[in-house]
Amino acid sequence: MDSKQWQAEQFEQYRAHLRAVAQRMLGSTAEADDAVQEAWLRLNRSDTAEVENMRGWLTTVVSRICLDMLRARQTRREDSIGEWSEEPVVALFGNSDPEQEALVADGVGLALQVVLDTLSPAERLAFVLHDMFGVPFDEIGPIVDRNAAAARQLASRARRRVRGARTPDAASLGQQRKVVDAFLAASRNGDFEALLEVLDPDVVFRAERGVSGPPVPVSVRGAEDVATLVLERGTPFAPLGRPAIVNGRPGAVVVFPDRVVSVVAFTIAGDRVTAMDLLVDPDKLQNVRVRGA
């Protein structure tokens, strides 16, 4: 077996691990896949003859890639809204791959993701690598250009933020599906009170409509105002809404025979929707393919 074949076998052996690391770092399935692909390209360009721990080496590589992506995301945050800086990955509930549903089930991209998004890239990386994957601080330090003690402090600060935030235990996948179903049923029936039951009192609605999308508000906060908006704008489309997994989060999609009309990703804590990210920008939706449709 030549070195390239050996590298390929090693990469395939650790691909699922690398994807899990990237998913938890980035909170986006599409970006995680991009990070893993870039790690593969870097492996092919590298001489790994002296590498004794390929899993650790690849974890470091994908972590550096994710750190660069997080920093780039931070610089463009003012120019993007909510979830939709990248083309969404959408799969109907029950038709997505088990790994995708597992990511939703363990809360990645849900309540915890909201907190992770408030951390600096270095804090986020230190916390995820150490607390979720057990990577030692002396290995984390060089990735973030710090020593082990400083990396420990980064993770400690992040941990305090995570523990101090209002993040109820993430619901199971089945519970989340029930919340999505209840939201869609209330929308179809035009039932204002039922919508209030499924929306957190401080729910946040965000929309990206682009230059040619429907004139929905960009941001609305509060259960009553969000419920009113949903019934005014969404009820005509609600009968076509189907539960889906959107970028690793529970959500819904409306599909016409010739195009995807809208995609929404929910953040769910317990039995309530705490945030909704709606995409109705025709330019971003035109290339979206719904798996399982």
TORMARSE-474315 format. One line per 10 residues: their letters; for each residue x, y, z of C-alpha. Coordinates in Angstrom, 3 decimals. Example, Ala and Ser with C-alpha at 12.3 -4.5 7.8 and 13.67 -1.06 7.14 Angstrom:
# residues 2
AS) 12.300,-4.500,7.800 | 13.670,-1.060,7.140
***
This chain:
# residues 293
MDSKQWQAEQ) 0.000,0.000,0.000 | 1.451,3.372,-0.966 | 1.313,6.460,1.247 | -1.647,8.045,-0.558 | -3.757,4.923,-0.159 | -2.847,4.784,3.524 | -3.800,8.449,3.951 | -7.141,7.823,2.246 | -7.916,4.883,4.519 | -6.963,6.864,7.614
FEQYRAHLRA) -9.122,9.784,6.541 | -12.159,7.581,5.937 | -11.629,5.947,9.322 | -11.834,9.321,11.069 | -14.243,11.148,8.738 | -17.255,10.826,11.068 | -15.207,12.164,13.980 | -13.951,15.112,11.937 | -17.456,15.931,10.754 | -18.735,15.831,14.343
VAQRMLGSTA) -15.962,18.201,15.460 | -16.692,20.605,12.600 | -20.461,20.436,13.152 | -20.114,21.320,16.803 | -17.620,24.086,16.045 | -19.612,25.694,13.264 | -23.239,24.755,13.969 | -23.810,24.353,10.232 | -23.933,21.072,8.366 | -22.958,22.680,5.075
EADDAVQEAW) -19.971,24.484,6.576 | -18.927,21.332,8.444 | -18.864,19.397,5.183 | -16.757,22.156,3.621 | -14.310,22.029,6.524 | -13.925,18.257,6.263 | -13.359,18.519,2.512 | -10.664,21.150,3.058 | -9.029,18.886,5.658 | -8.896,16.138,3.030
LRLNRSDTAE) -7.250,18.494,0.540 | -4.656,19.556,3.101 | -3.938,15.929,3.962 | -3.259,15.216,0.303 | -0.793,18.103,0.157 | 1.046,17.056,3.328 | 3.852,14.650,4.100 | 2.524,12.619,7.028 | 5.271,10.034,7.172 | 6.306,11.243,10.632
VENMRGWLTT) 2.764,11.567,11.991 | 2.235,9.093,14.826 | -1.331,10.057,15.772 | -3.328,10.612,12.593 | -6.595,11.172,14.454 | -5.009,13.955,16.507 | -3.291,15.451,13.467 | -6.529,15.538,11.478 | -8.450,16.948,14.452 | -5.926,19.784,14.659
VVSRICLDML) -6.199,20.447,10.920 | -9.996,20.571,10.877 | -9.970,22.710,14.037 | -7.689,25.287,12.410 | -9.969,25.340,9.372 | -13.025,25.848,11.586 | -11.262,28.625,13.489 | -10.561,30.451,10.233 | -14.195,29.981,9.181 | -15.473,31.304,12.512
RARQTRREDS) -13.254,34.363,12.229 | -14.420,34.973,8.671 | -18.023,34.584,9.791 | -17.462,37.138,12.520 | -16.168,39.709,10.037 | -19.187,39.313,7.755 | -21.816,39.024,10.493 | -23.000,42.611,9.991 | -23.714,41.805,6.348 | -25.734,38.635,6.967
IGEWSEEPVV) -28.896,37.921,8.911 | -29.494,34.970,11.185 | -28.820,31.567,9.719 | -28.489,32.193,6.016 | -24.948,33.217,5.163 | -24.681,29.899,3.282 | -27.095,27.842,1.172 | -29.163,25.738,3.587 | -29.054,21.950,3.700 | -32.634,20.687,4.005
ALFGNSDPEQ) -33.936,17.158,4.563 | -37.488,16.084,5.370 | -37.910,14.572,8.821 | -37.580,10.808,8.547 | -35.682,11.059,5.245 | -32.392,12.518,6.458 | -29.360,10.457,7.301 | -29.096,9.099,10.886 | -26.095,11.286,11.666 | -28.060,14.424,10.828
EALVADGVGL) -30.939,13.395,13.080 | -28.484,12.465,15.833 | -27.023,15.972,15.703 | -30.486,17.416,16.186 | -31.269,14.920,18.940 | -28.237,15.833,21.045 | -29.032,19.532,20.898 | -26.298,20.722,18.514 | -27.560,23.828,16.719 | -30.350,24.341,19.246
ALQVVLDTLS) -30.245,25.991,22.678 | -26.523,25.345,23.118 | -25.802,26.735,19.653 | -27.396,30.036,20.600 | -24.896,30.365,23.440 | -21.929,29.189,21.364 | -22.696,31.907,18.829 | -22.033,34.534,21.523 | -18.478,33.270,22.171 | -15.343,34.488,20.454
PAERLAFVLH) -13.890,32.030,17.907 | -11.010,31.127,20.260 | -13.338,30.604,23.244 | -15.658,28.491,21.173 | -12.856,26.306,19.844 | -11.284,25.782,23.281 | -14.628,24.901,24.858 | -15.763,22.539,22.105 | -12.449,20.710,21.754 | -11.897,20.259,25.477
DMFGVPFDEI) -15.370,19.877,26.944 | -16.967,17.951,24.084 | -14.021,15.992,22.694 | -11.535,15.802,25.548 | -8.646,17.377,23.659 | -5.869,18.406,26.113 | -5.146,22.099,26.538 | -1.523,21.645,25.521 | -2.847,20.584,22.095 | -5.501,23.300,21.941
GPIVDRNAAA) -3.075,26.105,22.795 | -1.061,26.065,19.548 | -4.266,26.049,17.470 | -5.345,29.381,18.986 | -1.778,30.740,19.272 | -1.720,30.566,23.069 | -0.103,28.436,25.736 | -1.969,25.691,27.590 | -2.820,27.936,30.563 | -4.341,30.594,28.316
ARQLASRARR) -6.313,27.961,26.403 | -7.650,26.687,29.738 | -8.804,30.214,30.593 | -10.573,30.517,27.241 | -12.496,27.305,27.883 | -13.266,28.367,31.449 | -14.739,31.680,30.300 | -16.802,29.900,27.685 | -17.992,27.340,30.224 | -19.226,30.085,32.553
RVRGARTPDA) -21.150,31.679,29.689 | -22.721,28.360,28.766 | -23.686,27.532,32.352 | -24.960,31.030,33.035 | -27.185,31.217,29.980 | -30.823,30.228,30.058 | -30.436,26.966,28.140 | -32.925,24.282,29.193 | -32.015,20.743,28.366 | -32.404,20.161,24.662
ASLGQQRKVV) -35.532,18.242,23.797 | -35.292,14.847,22.215 | -35.746,14.550,18.483 | -39.278,13.192,18.994 | -40.213,16.105,21.251 | -38.829,18.597,18.778 | -40.834,17.001,15.985 | -43.976,17.376,18.122 | -43.247,21.083,18.593 | -42.778,21.556,14.848
DAFLAASRNG) -46.006,19.642,14.145 | -47.888,21.739,16.715 | -46.588,24.951,15.155 | -47.623,23.862,11.665 | -51.059,22.696,12.859 | -51.737,26.004,14.609 | -50.624,27.890,11.505 | -52.860,25.816,9.212 | -55.851,26.292,11.497 | -55.282,29.996,12.021
DFEALLEVLD) -55.300,29.291,15.777 | -53.730,32.251,17.577 | -54.000,30.740,21.071 | -52.423,27.464,19.933 | -49.515,29.400,18.449 | -48.996,31.211,21.744 | -48.808,27.809,23.455 | -45.922,26.715,21.230 | -43.998,30.028,21.156 | -41.734,31.152,23.977
PDVVFRAERG) -42.901,34.532,25.362 | -39.592,36.070,24.235 | -39.414,34.270,20.896 | -37.342,36.014,18.217 | -38.340,35.908,14.540 | -35.715,36.769,11.915 | -36.173,36.772,8.152 | -33.914,37.075,5.164 | -35.918,38.135,2.127 | -33.263,39.473,-0.265
VSGPPVPVSV) -34.058,42.144,-2.814 | -36.967,40.330,-4.462 | -38.558,38.307,-1.669 | -41.937,38.958,-0.013 | -42.172,42.029,2.251 | -41.897,40.274,5.614 | -40.340,42.109,8.580 | -36.649,41.463,9.108 | -37.005,40.992,12.871 | -39.885,40.608,15.324
RGAEDVATLV) -39.732,39.767,19.043 | -42.415,38.476,21.411 | -44.950,35.650,21.149 | -48.006,37.774,20.342 | -46.316,39.783,17.600 | -44.702,36.680,16.077 | -47.992,34.742,16.192 | -49.781,37.637,14.504 | -47.140,37.752,11.788 | -47.305,33.987,11.225
LERGTPFAPL) -51.069,34.058,10.835 | -51.060,37.119,8.580 | -48.262,35.978,6.292 | -47.850,32.242,6.735 | -51.294,30.683,6.998 | -51.885,30.502,3.195 | -48.668,28.457,2.840 | -49.013,26.414,6.035 | -50.934,23.517,4.387 | -47.826,22.939,2.233
GRPAIVNGRP) -45.393,23.143,5.153 | -43.514,19.937,5.909 | -41.322,19.221,8.955 | -37.645,19.157,8.034 | -34.109,19.289,9.346 | -32.512,22.567,8.265 | -28.750,22.963,8.743 | -28.946,20.463,11.588 | -31.891,22.216,13.291 | -35.580,21.265,13.392
GAVVVFPDRV) -37.547,23.280,10.879 | -40.022,23.266,8.036 | -40.035,23.791,4.299 | -42.658,24.867,1.765 | -42.124,23.401,-1.699 | -44.051,24.186,-4.875 | -43.776,21.782,-7.822 | -41.195,24.017,-9.477 | -39.344,25.604,-6.548 | -38.709,25.899,-2.831
VSVVAFTIAG) -40.762,28.823,-1.519 | -39.514,29.113,2.049 | -37.324,27.440,4.641 | -37.532,28.036,8.372 | -35.180,26.790,11.088 | -36.413,26.672,14.701 | -34.531,26.887,17.965 | -36.499,24.814,20.478 | -36.009,24.682,24.247 | -38.263,22.266,26.096
DRVTAMDLLV) -41.650,22.451,24.378 | -41.385,26.026,23.069 | -39.931,27.724,20.007 | -37.421,30.339,21.195 | -36.244,31.507,17.761 | -37.312,31.266,14.126 | -35.000,31.937,11.173 | -36.954,32.281,7.924 | -35.421,32.294,4.453 | -37.599,33.614,1.625
DPDKLQNVRV) -34.875,35.106,-0.573 | -35.572,33.657,-4.054 | -31.922,33.977,-5.064 | -30.728,31.838,-2.149 | -33.610,29.381,-2.490 | -33.281,28.697,-6.207 | -30.558,26.058,-5.806 | -31.874,24.452,-2.618 | -32.665,20.760,-2.970 | -34.821,19.062,-0.342
RGA) -33.597,15.580,0.484 | -36.406,13.069,0.679 | -38.888,15.248,-1.198
***
